[in-house]
């Protein structure tokens, strides 16, 4: 719920700034002229759009202890975890299964959904066999942003089981 409220605060601030910019542009146009108002709008756009957006980093393997000569995975599992709002953590586990024994090969995490004021970055994790399930444990860095500026950072961890 706090994620949704934080996103709503970010959206309200952006809309308020857009409204204020529109009113300032109208005022400049009335008192100084249309050419200056156009120059003012282009200046606002340069300031607002000059900030580069982060490119989504390709999901890398969160399992760091996998030897290079390990066989390719011959099976996989998927788990979706709700992060709040429309955001979901998607986990994909890749493993090599032989004679009922499972050897983890990879754990990949991505975050999907409409994110306003939040960014999640997967940091690490591990997998292990527990009966007929895979137990996962993963760590994410959750950044709380206000108008694109990072305000607070916390580490969140998720654990559970996914079927094989």
VOSEBA-317171 format. One line per 10 residues: number of its first residue (from 1); for each residue z, y, x of C-alpha. Coordinates in steps of 0.05 Angstrom, whole numbers. Layout:
VOSEBA-317171
NUM	Z/Y/X; ...
end
This chain:
VOSEBA-317171
1	0/0/0; 15/48/57; -54/34/86; -85/55/20; -42/118/15; -59/137/87; -133/128/72; -126/171/10; -91/226/51; -148/225/101
11	-200/229/46; -163/286/11; -159/325/77; -233/316/91; -251/338/20; -205/398/27; -237/418/93; -307/411/62; -287/455/3; -257/507/50
21	-319/506/93; -363/516/32; -321/574/8; -323/606/78; -398/598/79; -404/633/12; -360/689/36; -401/698/100; -466/698/60; -439/751/10
31	-412/800/62; -456/790/124; -521/757/101; -558/692/92; -581/686/165; -510/691/190; -487/642/137; -540/593/161; -517/603/233; -445/592/210
41	-463/526/174; -500/500/236; -439/517/278; -393/479/231; -440/419/233; -442/420/309; -366/422/312; -357/368/260; -412/321/283; -403/331/357
51	-350/277/360; -381/210/378; -363/151/334; -339/87/365; -389/31/366; -364/-35/339; -350/-80/398; -378/-150/392; -324/-200/376; -302/-234/441
61	-265/-299/449; -190/-287/441; -173/-352/476; -167/-335/550; -146/-403/578; -211/-441/562; -242/-472/625; -315/-457/639; -334/-531/639; -305/-544/570
71	-355/-577/523; -387/-535/469; -353/-536/402; -378/-585/349; -336/-558/291; -309/-493/265; -261/-464/213; -256/-397/178; -197/-357/151; -196/-289/117
81	-132/-248/116; -123/-186/72; -101/-125/112; -93/-79/52; -143/-42/10; -213/-70/21; -199/-89/94; -199/-162/115; -187/-197/181; -239/-252/189
91	-219/-307/237; -268/-361/261; -242/-419/303; -289/-461/344; -265/-528/370; -288/-594/399; -266/-654/358; -268/-724/386; -230/-786/359; -185/-742/316
101	-163/-700/376; -180/-627/374; -192/-583/435; -197/-508/418; -258/-474/446; -257/-405/416; -222/-358/367; -262/-298/343; -235/-241/301; -269/-184/264
111	-244/-133/214; -287/-115/155; -282/-66/97; -282/8/84; -235/39/135; -214/111/129; -158/130/177; -149/61/206; -178/20/263; -160/-50/283
121	-176/-81/350; -164/-155/364; -126/-166/429; -112/-240/437; -91/-304/404; -85/-379/409; -101/-443/370; -68/-511/368; -74/-574/327; -19/-588/277
131	-35/-652/238; -98/-640/197; -95/-564/207; -107/-514/261; -49/-466/273; -72/-397/294; -35/-338/321; -71/-272/336; -52/-202/356; -85/-137/334
141	-75/-65/352; -73/-22/289; -88/52/300; -69/103/247; -117/162/251; -113/230/216; -181/264/213; -205/221/271; -145/236/316; -100/177/333
151	-30/191/306; 6/124/312; -7/56/342; 26/-10/326; 14/-82/345; 9/-131/287; 9/-206/293; -18/-257/244; -5/-331/243; -19/-388/196
161	-59/-451/187; -132/-464/172; -161/-530/151; -205/-570/198
end
